[in-house]
Amino acid sequence: MLKYRLITAIILIPLVIAALFLLSPAAFGYVVIAVCALGAWEWAQFAGWQTQAKRIVLAVVFAVALLAMQFSFADMTMLANEPLILYGLWAGLIWWVVAIVLVVTYPQSAQAWGQSAIVRALFGVLTIIPFYCGMMVLRTIGYHTDTFFGAWWLLYVMLLVWGADSGAYAFGRTMGRHKMAPKVSPGKTWEGLAGGLITAGIISWLFSLFAPIPVMPDYLLVTSIIVVVVSVFGDLTESMFKRQSGIKDSSHLIPGHGGILDRIDSLTAAIPVFAGLNLLVFNGFGL
């Protein structure tokens, strides 16, 4: 299993970096839509739709909706002014506050949503659509000044989440004693979260020092800390839905890693929240 995880990571990481820096905004959007469609195909199980036909239909619906959204944009390089993008980011900010409450109160919260396929499918909409909006607006932010400006920010969020996750794992394994959400994911501890936040602070500081783009350190640190906390709950939210559905992995699309959602669960929370905070709340990009 470890061998497959390493091989997959060695292949995927260069592909992700290449997509960030080499693809045009439109082409990048098509890649993100493909990822979102696969995520929707996996999410169908969380809604209780187990048959391949229903899962494929949901994936196609998401793909068509996101393609229609992308084709409606007047300028693919100025998405920070697009109402649909802004609505998507606001929806993401609100949803992740709600999701945190659902996780903290699980399994009691499942009494309200656990038996409704429509509600669970709606949760998928609120997870995947804001993720697309966040990915696209971050990639195109400041595009006319520096075509790679947004790519660096997206790479930063990914490194932040992956680094904080590694820090949380290390601290949790060595010092973890107090469970965060034992009824959702017994492996998550408060000590691990503290380790993740320390790691996030270090990554934020290093990025402020060495980033090839202008950075506002205070805003970056504040948003990074918030984003890491939310990213942890992104992971826990998927774990909650898998536990409720009796599923171990969202799929087996990625050898050694499970499914698409298993790999991007933290990012589905981190990306829209980071974009929303910096664009709608703090103006942290200074543009």
C-alpha positions in Angstrom: 0.0 0.0 0.0 2.8 2.4 0.9 4.5 1.7 -2.4 1.3 2.6 -4.4 0.8 5.8 -2.3 4.4 6.9 -3.1 4.2 6.1 -6.8 0.8 7.9 -7.1 2.1 10.9 -5.3 5.3 11.1 -7.4 3.0 11.1 -10.5 0.3 13.4 -9.3 2.3 16.2 -7.7 4.1 17.2 -10.9 0.8 17.0 -12.8 -0.9 19.3 -10.3 2.0 21.9 -10.5 1.9 21.7 -14.3 -1.8 22.3 -14.4 -1.5 25.3 -12.0 1.3 27.1 -14.0 1.0 25.9 -17.6 -2.7 25.7 -18.4 -4.8 28.7 -19.5 -7.6 29.7 -17.1 -10.2 28.0 -19.4 -8.2 24.7 -19.7 -7.6 24.8 -16.0 -11.3 25.1 -15.5 -12.0 22.0 -17.5 -9.6 20.1 -15.4 -11.3 21.3 -12.2 -14.7 20.4 -13.7 -13.5 16.9 -14.4 -12.3 16.6 -10.8 -15.6 17.9 -9.5 -17.6 15.5 -11.7 -15.6 12.6 -10.3 -16.2 14.0 -6.8 -19.9 14.1 -7.5 -19.8 10.5 -8.8 -18.4 9.5 -5.4 -20.7 11.8 -3.4 -23.7 10.0 -4.8 -23.0 7.2 -2.4 -23.2 9.6 0.5 -26.7 10.5 -0.7 -27.6 6.8 -0.8 -27.5 6.4 -4.6 -25.4 3.3 -4.9 -26.2 2.2 -8.5 -23.7 3.2 -11.2 -26.5 4.7 -13.3 -27.5 7.2 -10.6 -23.9 8.0 -9.8 -23.1 8.7 -13.4 -26.2 10.8 -13.8 -25.2 13.0 -10.8 -21.6 13.3 -12.2 -23.0 14.4 -15.6 -25.4 16.9 -13.9 -22.5 18.5 -12.0 -20.3 18.6 -15.1 -23.0 20.2 -17.3 -23.8 22.8 -14.6 -20.2 23.8 -14.1 -19.5 23.9 -17.8 -22.6 26.2 -18.2 -21.3 28.4 -15.4 -17.8 28.6 -17.0 -19.2 29.4 -20.5 -21.3 32.2 -18.9 -18.2 34.1 -17.7 -17.6 37.2 -19.7 -13.8 37.2 -19.0 -12.1 34.0 -17.7 -9.2 36.2 -16.4 -11.4 38.4 -14.2 -13.5 36.0 -12.2 -13.3 38.0 -8.9 -16.0 40.3 -10.4 -18.3 37.4 -11.5 -21.6 37.3 -9.4 -21.8 33.5 -9.7 -18.3 33.1 -8.3 -19.0 35.5 -5.4 -22.3 33.8 -4.6 -20.5 30.4 -4.6 -17.8 31.7 -2.2 -20.4 33.1 0.2 -22.3 29.8 0.0 -19.0 28.0 0.8 -18.3 30.2 3.8 -21.8 29.6 5.2 -21.8 25.9 4.5 -18.5 25.2 6.3 -19.8 26.9 9.4 -22.9 24.6 9.2 -20.7 21.6 8.5 -18.6 22.2 11.6 -21.8 22.3 13.7 -23.0 19.0 12.1 -19.7 17.3 12.8 -19.5 18.5 16.4 -23.1 17.4 17.1 -22.9 14.1 15.2 -24.6 11.6 15.5 -27.4 13.7 16.9 -27.3 16.0 13.9 -27.8 13.0 11.6 -31.4 12.7 12.8 -32.2 15.8 10.8 -30.3 14.9 7.5 -29.3 11.2 7.7 -32.4 9.8 6.1 -32.9 12.4 3.3 -31.1 11.7 0.0 -32.0 15.2 -1.3 -30.5 16.9 1.7 -27.3 14.9 1.5 -27.1 15.6 -2.2 -27.5 19.3 -1.4 -24.6 19.0 0.9 -22.6 17.8 -2.1 -23.6 20.8 -4.1 -22.5 23.1 -1.2 -19.2 21.3 -1.1 -18.3 20.9 -4.7 -19.6 24.1 -6.3 -17.8 26.5 -3.9 -14.7 24.4 -4.4 -14.8 25.0 -8.1 -15.5 28.7 -7.5 -12.5 29.0 -5.1 -10.1 27.1 -7.4 -11.0 29.3 -10.4 -11.0 32.7 -8.7 -7.7 32.0 -7.0 -6.1 30.9 -10.2 -7.2 34.1 -12.0 -6.7 36.6 -9.2 -4.3 39.3 -10.4 -4.0 37.6 -13.7 -3.5 40.8 -15.8 -0.7 41.9 -13.6 1.1 38.5 -13.2 -0.3 35.4 -14.9 1.2 33.2 -12.2 0.0 35.3 -9.2 -3.0 33.1 -8.6 -1.1 29.9 -9.3 1.2 30.7 -6.5 -1.7 31.3 -4.1 -3.3 28.0 -5.1 0.0 26.2 -4.6 0.3 27.9 -1.2 -3.1 26.7 0.0 -2.3 23.2 -1.1 1.1 23.2 0.6 -0.5 24.8 3.7 -3.1 22.0 4.0 -0.7 19.2 3.2 1.9 20.5 5.5 -0.5 21.1 8.3 -1.9 17.6 7.8 1.6 16.2 8.1 2.3 18.2 11.2 -1.0 17.1 12.8 -0.2 13.5 12.0 3.3 13.8 13.6 2.0 15.5 16.7 -1.0 13.3 17.0 1.0 10.1 16.7 3.5 11.2 19.3 1.5 13.2 21.8 -2.2 12.7 20.9 -4.3 11.9 23.9 -7.5 13.9 23.6 -9.9 13.0 20.8 -11.5 15.8 18.7 -14.4 13.9 17.3 -14.3 10.3 18.4 -17.7 9.5 17.0 -16.6 10.7 13.5 -12.9 10.0 13.3 -11.2 8.5 16.4 -7.7 9.3 15.0 -8.1 13.1 15.2 -6.8 14.6 18.4 -6.5 18.1 19.8 -2.8 17.7 20.1 -2.7 16.9 16.4 -4.7 20.0 15.6 -2.2 22.1 17.7 0.7 20.5 15.7 -1.1 21.3 12.4 -1.6 25.0 13.5 2.1 25.3 14.5 3.1 23.9 11.1 0.7 26.2 9.4 2.3 29.2 11.1 5.7 28.2 10.0 4.6 27.7 6.4 2.9 31.0 6.4 6.0 32.7 7.8 8.3 31.1 5.2 5.9 32.0 2.4 5.8 35.6 3.5 9.6 35.6 3.4 10.3 33.8 0.1 7.1 34.0 -2.0 7.8 35.5 -5.5 4.6 37.6 -5.2 3.6 40.4 -2.8 2.3 39.0 0.5 0.5 40.8 3.4 1.9 38.7 6.3 -0.7 39.6 9.0 -3.7 38.8 6.8 -1.9 35.6 5.6 -1.3 34.3 9.1 -4.9 35.0 10.2 -6.5 33.4 7.2 -4.0 30.5 7.2 -4.9 29.6 10.8 -8.6 29.8 10.1 -8.2 27.8 6.9 -6.3 25.0 8.6 -9.0 24.6 11.2 -11.7 24.5 8.6 -9.6 22.0 6.5 -9.6 19.6 9.4 -13.3 19.8 9.5 -13.4 19.3 5.8 -11.7 15.9 6.4 -14.0 15.2 9.3 -17.1 16.1 7.3 -16.3 13.5 4.7 -15.6 11.0 7.4 -19.0 11.8 8.9 -20.8 11.2 5.6 -18.8 8.0 5.0 -19.6 6.7 8.5 -23.2 7.5 8.1 -23.2 5.7 4.7 -21.1 2.7 5.9 -18.4 3.4 3.4 -14.6 3.1 4.0 -13.2 4.9 0.9 -15.2 7.2 -1.4 -13.8 5.0 -4.3 -10.7 3.3 -5.5 -9.8 5.7 -8.4 -6.4 6.6 -7.0 -4.2 3.6 -6.2 -3.2 3.6 -2.5 -5.1 6.8 -1.8 -8.8 5.8 -2.2 -11.0 8.2 -4.1 -10.9 11.8 -5.3 -12.8 13.0 -2.3 -10.5 11.2 0.0 -7.6 13.3 -1.4 -9.3 16.6 -1.7 -11.7 16.5 1.3 -9.6 19.1 3.2 -9.1 21.2 0.1 -12.9 21.4 -0.6 -13.1 23.3 2.6 -9.7 25.2 2.5 -9.9 26.5 -1.0 -13.3 28.3 -0.9 -12.7 29.5 2.7 -9.3 30.9 1.8 -10.6 32.6 -1.3 -13.7 33.9 0.5 -11.9 35.3 3.5 -9.3 37.1 1.4 -11.7 38.4 -1.3 -14.9 39.0 0.6 -13.8 39.7 4.2 -10.1 40.8 4.6 -9.1 42.0 1.1 -6.0 40.0 1.9 -4.6 40.0 -1.6 -4.2 43.8 -1.5 -5.5 44.2 -5.1 
